[in-house]
């Protein structure tokens, strides 16, 4: 009898051990599946060009200019003063280029591409105006690729988030009743089809507010205004053209990137539509489509083969219980 009871206890221990090991395996599988899902979600947030991270100059550093507690200014090599100086009218015209995730970039993936912003005679004295021309990538054409921190906030600064995000020209010396005009931005060159003109952010007669999302704040050209007229107590104005890489064209959204040279010389304007020949557009083949209901994006990491984790849980638990019952 003692030997039989000893064997029974041993069998029960073995059965319980099997149950414990089975549940441990299940937990490992569940954790692995969850991790794979998290990796897949991150992988879906792809960009064709990584963010360009350049901290804003701090007081005492090169390119830091001044601050009065309400605004902060940085040295801009494209900042010019009119001669003769006709008044205190000042302004800024520039662009911010964003990747598919809305992060500032310098256009390394869209070389030989130019953004042109027409301006009127009022700014013709400025060496970088009439028109304002921005060549990409910025790092290859300018000693100071990004000169302004136009967007975001931080507790340490009255304006901006502490990182440069825009390429601009600045001007001083206009009459205080002058009118500054600009036309619709045009994108031309080798990769013009990859850049969308999202819109314009214009601010006149008051301090520029940086607590905005450029993609949300950008407006069509007609709504932005196309220019401003100085007022006695409002002698400053500026506009930033918001540009973004088009994920449908670059391939960052899961499609096939168009980079066969057939779009050379294309031009995109404010409405964001590609004005190139529609025949050059590339449709996404079924094999390239993702996130469909036909399981086209199943790479083996999003779910277990067969009946999945629930089936494994049921099978292992049932087997362990049967073993316990037989041992009892």
BADREN-131753 format. One line per field, with one value per residue (C-alpha): residue number from 1; residue in one letter; x, y, z negated. Coordinates in nm, 3 decimals. Each point is the difference from the previous one (the first is absolute). Example, Ala and Ser with C-alpha at 12.3 -4.5 7.8 and 13.67 -1.06 7.14 Angstrom:
n <- (1|2)
res <- (a|s)
east <- (1.230|0.137)
north <- (-0.450|0.344)
up <- (-0.780|0.066)
This chain:
n <- (1|2|3|4|5|6|7|8|9|10|11|12|13|14|15|16|17|18|19|20|21|22|23|24|25|26|27|28|29|30|31|32|33|34|35|36|37|38|39|40|41|42|43|44|45|46|47|48|49|50|51|52|53|54|55|56|57|58|59|60|61|62|63|64|65|66|67|68|69|70|71|72|73|74|75|76|77|78|79|80|81|82|83|84|85|86|87|88|89|90|91|92|93|94|95|96|97|98|99|100|101|102|103|104|105|106|107|108|109|110|111|112|113|114|115|116|117|118|119|120|121|122|123|124|125|126|127|128|129|130|131|132|133|134|135|136|137|138|139|140|141|142|143|144|145|146|147|148|149|150|151|152|153|154|155|156|157|158|159|160|161|162|163|164|165|166|167|168|169|170|171|172|173|174|175|176|177|178|179|180|181|182|183|184|185|186|187|188|189|190|191|192|193|194|195|196|197|198|199|200|201|202|203|204|205|206|207|208|209|210|211|212|213|214|215|216|217|218|219|220|221|222|223|224|225|226|227|228|229|230|231|232|233|234|235|236|237|238|239|240|241|242|243|244|245|246|247|248|249|250|251|252|253|254|255|256|257|258|259|260|261|262|263|264|265|266|267|268|269|270|271|272|273|274|275|276|277|278|279|280|281|282|283|284|285|286|287|288|289|290|291|292|293|294|295|296|297|298|299|300|301|302|303|304|305|306|307|308|309|310|311|312|313|314|315|316|317|318|319|320|321|322|323|324|325|326|327|328)
res <- (x|x|x|x|x|x|x|x|x|x|x|x|x|x|x|x|x|x|x|x|x|x|x|x|x|x|x|x|x|x|x|x|x|x|x|x|x|x|x|x|x|x|x|x|x|x|x|x|x|x|x|x|x|x|x|x|x|x|x|x|x|x|x|x|x|x|x|x|x|x|x|x|x|x|x|x|x|x|x|x|x|x|x|x|x|x|x|x|x|x|x|x|x|x|x|x|x|x|x|x|x|x|x|x|x|x|x|x|x|x|x|x|x|x|x|x|x|x|x|x|x|x|x|x|x|x|x|x|x|x|x|x|x|x|x|x|x|x|x|x|x|x|x|x|x|x|x|x|x|x|x|x|x|x|x|x|x|x|x|x|x|x|x|x|x|x|x|x|x|x|x|x|x|x|x|x|x|x|x|x|x|x|x|x|x|x|x|x|x|x|x|x|x|x|x|x|x|x|x|x|x|x|x|x|x|x|x|x|x|x|x|x|x|x|x|x|x|x|x|x|x|x|x|x|x|x|x|x|x|x|x|x|x|x|x|x|x|x|x|x|x|x|x|x|x|x|x|x|x|x|x|x|x|x|x|x|x|x|x|x|x|x|x|x|x|x|x|x|x|x|x|x|x|x|x|x|x|x|x|x|x|x|x|x|x|x|x|x|x|x|x|x|x|x|x|x|x|x|x|x|x|x|x|x|x|x|x|x|x|x|x|x|x|x|x|x|x|x|x|x|x|x|x|x|x|x|x|x)
east <- (0.000|0.282|0.166|-0.328|-0.071|0.358|-0.042|-0.334|0.157|0.287|-0.243|-0.197|0.319|0.100|-0.342|0.005|0.351|-0.122|-0.287|0.236|0.241|-0.286|-0.135|0.352|0.036|-0.337|0.106|0.324|-0.191|-0.249|0.282|0.185|-0.315|-0.057|0.359|-0.024|-0.317|0.173|0.293|-0.234|-0.183|0.327|0.115|-0.315|0.102|0.268|0.150|0.213|0.224|0.089|-0.059|0.276|0.072|0.178|-0.028|-0.071|0.299|0.006|0.100|0.374|0.023|0.063|-0.316|-0.187|-0.114|-0.240|-0.312|-0.230|-0.204|-0.280|0.204|0.340|0.209|0.284|0.263|-0.108|0.249|-0.300|-0.107|0.051|-0.066|-0.127|0.217|-0.126|-0.182|-0.356|-0.165|-0.041|-0.199|0.149|-0.096|0.087|-0.079|0.101|-0.077|-0.012|0.049|-0.140|0.026|-0.299|-0.020|-0.002|0.362|0.236|0.244|0.244|-0.091|0.289|-0.230|-0.128|0.316|-0.002|-0.338|-0.089|-0.275|-0.080|-0.214|-0.069|0.016|-0.086|0.208|-0.007|0.253|0.206|0.286|0.061|0.265|-0.197|-0.343|-0.198|-0.035|0.094|0.175|0.074|0.224|-0.004|0.162|0.054|0.322|0.169|-0.094|0.009|0.245|-0.299|-0.262|-0.254|-0.005|-0.332|-0.188|-0.355|-0.201|-0.048|0.051|0.227|0.011|0.354|-0.086|-0.262|-0.035|0.067|0.085|0.376|0.063|0.043|-0.267|-0.019|0.203|-0.080|0.103|-0.045|-0.032|0.011|-0.041|-0.338|-0.227|-0.250|-0.290|0.155|-0.171|0.189|-0.132|0.091|-0.133|-0.076|0.297|0.116|0.202|0.205|0.283|0.094|-0.221|-0.274|-0.268|0.110|-0.063|-0.347|-0.071|-0.219|-0.077|0.104|0.019|-0.009|0.022|0.005|-0.009|0.066|0.248|0.035|-0.167|0.202|-0.250|-0.144|0.033|0.114|-0.200|-0.319|0.055|0.089|-0.270|-0.059|0.165|-0.323|-0.090|0.350|-0.012|0.288|0.158|-0.053|0.010|0.189|-0.186|0.128|0.003|0.052|0.315|0.087|-0.135|0.109|-0.110|0.121|-0.081|-0.059|0.134|-0.018|0.127|-0.288|0.008|-0.204|0.277|0.308|-0.120|-0.001|-0.372|0.051|-0.014|0.277|0.213|0.004|0.364|0.058|0.086|-0.324|-0.111|0.297|-0.114|-0.344|-0.147|-0.225|-0.190|-0.208|-0.292|0.230|-0.100|0.267|-0.022|0.209|-0.135|-0.250|0.153|0.307|-0.196|0.066|-0.279|0.069|-0.015|-0.205|0.322|0.111|-0.321|0.003|-0.251|-0.263|-0.262|0.143|0.296|0.243|0.219|0.034|0.371|-0.030|0.063|-0.345|-0.164|0.092|-0.047|-0.289|-0.265|0.222|0.060|-0.354|0.022|0.338|-0.140|-0.297|0.211|0.270|-0.246|-0.217|0.300|0.122|-0.342|-0.034|0.341|-0.103|-0.326|0.179|0.256|-0.278)
north <- (0.000|0.240|-0.061|0.055|0.326|0.113|-0.072|0.188|0.304|-0.016|-0.019|0.295|0.203|-0.086|0.096|0.332|0.063|-0.066|0.241|0.268|-0.045|0.009|0.326|0.149|-0.089|0.164|0.322|0.007|-0.047|0.274|0.240|-0.080|0.060|0.333|0.107|-0.095|0.207|0.301|-0.034|-0.020|0.316|0.193|-0.131|0.138|0.354|0.019|0.308|0.036|0.259|0.017|0.318|0.261|0.088|0.333|0.160|0.373|0.212|0.101|0.338|0.047|-0.248|0.067|0.104|0.106|0.360|0.138|-0.048|0.233|-0.263|0.003|-0.108|-0.145|0.071|-0.189|0.126|-0.065|0.042|0.080|0.292|0.328|0.371|0.226|0.286|0.264|-0.098|0.127|-0.105|-0.267|-0.242|-0.350|-0.346|-0.364|-0.240|-0.364|-0.370|-0.296|-0.342|-0.300|-0.374|-0.232|0.001|0.381|0.038|0.271|-0.114|0.162|-0.188|-0.246|-0.246|0.256|0.149|0.221|0.139|0.367|0.187|0.343|0.266|0.305|0.338|0.351|0.306|0.111|-0.268|0.014|0.174|-0.317|-0.224|-0.317|0.126|0.068|-0.296|-0.186|-0.316|-0.297|-0.277|-0.352|-0.156|0.299|-0.140|0.001|0.353|0.209|0.054|0.052|-0.248|0.067|0.342|0.016|-0.182|0.072|-0.281|-0.163|0.121|-0.058|0.153|0.124|0.227|0.267|-0.142|-0.338|-0.343|0.046|-0.166|0.166|-0.087|0.264|0.164|0.370|0.338|0.311|0.363|0.336|0.362|0.011|0.303|-0.055|0.013|-0.236|-0.310|-0.329|-0.250|-0.358|-0.247|-0.371|-0.224|-0.215|-0.321|-0.105|-0.233|-0.365|-0.092|0.261|-0.270|-0.114|0.335|0.126|0.367|-0.042|0.369|0.334|0.147|0.381|0.225|0.378|0.294|-0.220|-0.241|-0.337|-0.277|-0.322|-0.206|-0.149|-0.311|0.112|-0.272|0.099|0.376|0.016|0.160|0.019|0.294|0.194|-0.030|0.079|0.339|0.013|0.294|0.275|0.378|0.150|0.205|0.272|-0.239|-0.312|0.034|-0.369|-0.294|-0.345|-0.307|-0.359|-0.239|-0.350|-0.282|-0.373|-0.316|-0.192|-0.353|-0.137|0.104|-0.061|-0.347|0.072|-0.079|-0.349|0.070|-0.018|0.312|0.176|0.077|-0.088|0.347|0.037|0.290|0.229|0.357|-0.057|0.283|-0.013|0.306|0.103|-0.231|-0.295|-0.170|-0.137|0.192|-0.253|-0.232|-0.241|-0.277|0.021|-0.093|-0.346|-0.214|-0.225|-0.365|-0.238|-0.156|0.338|0.084|-0.022|-0.012|-0.160|-0.252|-0.272|-0.068|0.160|0.139|-0.329|-0.044|-0.271|0.235|0.146|-0.327|-0.360|-0.265|-0.243|0.092|0.243|0.060|-0.084|-0.350|-0.057|0.112|-0.239|-0.294|0.030|0.061|-0.297|-0.231|0.102|-0.049|-0.344|-0.091|0.118|-0.198|-0.318|0.048|0.041)
up <- (0.000|-0.088|0.333|0.184|-0.179|0.064|0.369|0.000|-0.161|0.246|0.293|-0.134|-0.039|0.355|0.128|-0.185|0.129|0.354|-0.053|-0.128|0.288|0.249|-0.139|0.000|0.367|0.070|-0.175|0.200|0.325|-0.091|-0.090|0.322|0.205|-0.175|0.062|0.367|0.029|-0.157|0.239|0.297|-0.113|-0.027|0.337|0.161|-0.104|0.268|0.159|0.309|-0.168|-0.367|-0.198|0.009|-0.361|-0.060|-0.346|0.000|-0.103|-0.364|-0.139|0.042|0.288|0.366|0.189|-0.314|0.046|-0.262|-0.210|-0.194|-0.182|0.258|0.299|0.082|0.310|0.165|0.242|0.358|0.287|0.222|-0.220|0.191|-0.060|0.273|0.115|-0.016|-0.317|0.044|-0.326|-0.264|0.215|-0.032|0.113|0.054|0.285|-0.017|0.017|-0.234|0.158|-0.188|0.046|0.012|-0.382|-0.019|-0.114|0.135|0.269|0.242|0.318|0.029|0.178|0.251|0.155|0.307|-0.104|-0.042|-0.181|0.147|-0.168|0.220|-0.172|0.117|0.075|-0.361|-0.087|0.321|-0.182|-0.207|0.155|-0.086|0.106|0.317|0.000|-0.317|0.119|-0.223|0.133|-0.138|-0.182|-0.224|-0.147|0.341|0.099|-0.319|-0.285|-0.228|0.131|-0.277|-0.161|-0.188|-0.275|0.112|-0.158|-0.339|-0.355|-0.299|-0.346|0.066|0.293|0.076|0.352|0.157|-0.139|0.005|0.337|0.339|0.254|0.277|0.276|0.047|0.126|-0.216|0.104|-0.173|0.106|0.175|-0.033|-0.281|0.246|0.257|0.135|0.020|0.253|0.085|0.254|-0.015|-0.067|0.289|-0.039|0.302|0.083|-0.023|-0.298|0.022|-0.001|-0.346|-0.168|-0.082|-0.067|-0.307|-0.037|-0.146|-0.350|0.004|-0.304|0.025|-0.244|-0.303|-0.158|0.172|-0.202|-0.004|-0.198|0.317|0.213|0.346|0.176|-0.180|0.016|0.371|0.217|0.376|0.171|0.043|-0.368|-0.127|0.172|0.245|-0.182|-0.254|-0.039|-0.291|-0.259|-0.236|-0.297|0.206|0.205|0.025|0.196|0.109|0.190|-0.007|0.283|-0.138|0.218|-0.064|0.164|0.157|-0.142|0.289|0.238|-0.217|-0.094|-0.375|-0.017|0.132|0.373|0.257|0.021|0.335|0.080|0.361|0.124|0.195|-0.220|0.065|0.039|-0.154|-0.201|-0.304|-0.122|-0.298|0.057|-0.060|0.324|0.226|0.324|0.185|0.266|-0.163|0.206|-0.222|-0.311|-0.136|-0.137|-0.296|0.095|-0.217|-0.128|-0.134|-0.182|-0.378|-0.284|0.224|-0.106|0.224|-0.230|0.242|-0.280|-0.189|-0.058|-0.260|-0.292|-0.058|-0.104|-0.076|0.270|-0.027|-0.256|-0.191|-0.370|-0.122|0.147|-0.167|-0.336|0.026|0.117|-0.266|-0.282|0.102|0.023|-0.343|-0.158|0.152|-0.139|-0.348|0.012|0.106|-0.273|-0.258)
